[in-house]
Amino acid sequence: MNELEILRRRLEREKKARQAAESIAEEKTRAIFEANRGLQRLNESLEETVLQRTAELIDARDLAVEANRAKSAFLASMSHELRTPLNAIIGYSEMLLEEARESEAQRQFREDLGSIQSAGRHLLSLINDILDLSKIEARKMELFFERFDIRGMIDEVVTTIAPLAEKNKNRLIVTCPDDIGTMKSDLTKVRQSLFNVLSNACKFTANGEIELVAERQRHDGAESILFTIRDTGIGMTEEQLAKVFDAFAQADSSSTRHFGGTGLGLTITRNFCQLLNGRIYASSKQGEGSVFHIRLPATPAQPSAVPEPAADPAPAQAPRTVLVIDDDPAARDLICRNLARQGVRAITADGGLDGLHAAREQQPDAILLDVLMPRMDGWSVLTALKTEPALAEIPVVMVSMLEDREMAFSLGATDYLTKPVDKEKLQAILDRHCQPHTARSVLIIDDEPAVRDRFRHILSKQGWQVTTADNGAAGLAALADAQPDLILLDLIMPEMDGFEVIAQLRRDARWRDVPVVVVTAKNLTVEDRLRLNGAVQKLVRKTDSGLSELPAILGDVFPAEEPAAD
Amino acid sequence: MKGVVFSEFIEMVEDKFSPEIADRIIDQADLPSGGAYTTVGTYDHAEILSLVGCLSNETSITPGDLVQAFGSYLFSRFHTAHPSFFTGMNSAFDFLGKVEDYIHVEVRKLYPDAELPSLECEAPDTNQLRMTYRSKRPFAALAEGLIRGCVAHFEEDIDIAVEDLSDGAGTAARFVLIRN
């Protein structure tokens, strides 16, 4: 009984303990529930805070993007604004320089003009570098793929770089197989890349050698073109080499002062190479020189989104024809190449007798004649040409290693060129002597007076009859007065821009067939190119080099004289 | 004081003495809780002192000896209930050295309101451990029992000297353990 009583009391205590435990458990459960709810609220408010902060960040990002866009636009327009007066400075100094040369003015005066011009060109190249980099950074750099002749491209680069190489008494060696063929890439960017690396090599090498080698190779299962630029210059240390492609980090900060340039050339080049799916890499040894390799795909890996421009419309008339008489095949080839680039049809003869025969058969517009040839030399050919009435009127340009102008002119030669033939000189001579018989008229539509003056200067020298208009509307009015043979058209103008002018010309049957050459400082977008495609004959960049090529380009558009009326 | 101490005490009395004695001392002690203890509850420490006093009367064993014996019993129960605390512990010194910084820390996580004694340890050499107990409550004897339970658990030959630091109040003491 006692035992039972003890058990009963124990059970009683257990029951009470259980109830106490249950109420404690309930209390704890409630506390946990409350704590959970608190956490949930905290979580919600955190989410709200995150959403709010995210919205603020998005706003800040949008503002930054907008500011960056505005900055890019400002930079682009600013550099256009900067380039316009600079082009005027360069253009006018060039004109003055030319006149000063002609008038045998004081030497000092000529030198000063030369300084203005070279300082202007230098400033222009710096501005171009900065603009390029800002475009690359803004991812606005557009590519324009086209198929081009590699050898021709290299010749052009070498012509441009030669004076730089000579400045430091460097020997420039170019190795490029004749059958290297073509590649499809962005010509301007390939050319600029090579130029940048070569001009660096020239800057940092004195009394040495600079070698450019171009090879076609199979690399990673695809055709690629490898350009190697080797110099015997000052070279770089490992540290310098490590940051040679970094922006704003020239190998030696003092080299900016010493060697000039923005130091952006290689940065831009690396970016170009990457854009073109290629790469640039370098090795160097201090005191011994540097080697840069640029490897680019021979054709873009993926079909580019940019459509290829339609082929140039076939010239309506036969091109100018020039007969090249030279016994040296290499010399013939070189001249022919130069002529082809100027839109001139070349026929060749490897000796005097053959040359005379070809001249009689083909009646060329001009003859380029070598002096030293076996069997019948150039002087004899010249004499024979001048004594044959049917051939006597054809201008003959003597081409020789020897300086013998007097002999040439005394025998009736029209002009004289020394080997190696300078592209520009050849072009100038042909432009001078292979002119259309009748004066052609050109209408220049451009809002910048400096540009109009410069064109007038260049074109009137070549026998063009020039009229000008300072905007699109004025241009159309001038067109209604007298229809020109050619229109030179700027794109960005107040009131009516170039695009609108082209649209109006194409709508009007009277003017639809007037050839238009666009001359612009604007960097054309793909969209711009599409708008222009087919509507214009040629596009000339409003740069120094672009403008100097103008006569040749006009030669392309107007390749031959009108067939003689009689 | 946490309920587990009370329920373990009652169980010990039932087990080591008898259910009758347990029932009787609960009755005699006239506890505010009525002796209905749950491990999840918290009770006044005075109740355990009353229970020990009553048990002492019943058994003629001094309260100090009873509390110390309960300490040893409690340690073995602790080992059964929380084996995870013994992982990697190879000796009594190992274990005792970590009571303050490991076990008490874990206890506070579970029971933020727990009032734990402080247990400072110093080891003048590898064979000696000096532990100083201080508490608001007079449980130096309980601490001694726990220490002895620990030594017994690891089956080591360790001498334990006890120095009272509280004039017999039982709220502070120093235990000097020397391993033979």
Interface residues (C-beta under 8 A of the other chain):
Chain A: N2 E3 I6 L7 R9 R10 E12 R13 E14 K15 K16 A17 R18 A20 A21 I24 A25
Chain B: S7 P19 E20 D23 I26 D27 G34 G35 A36 Y37 T38 T39 V40 G41
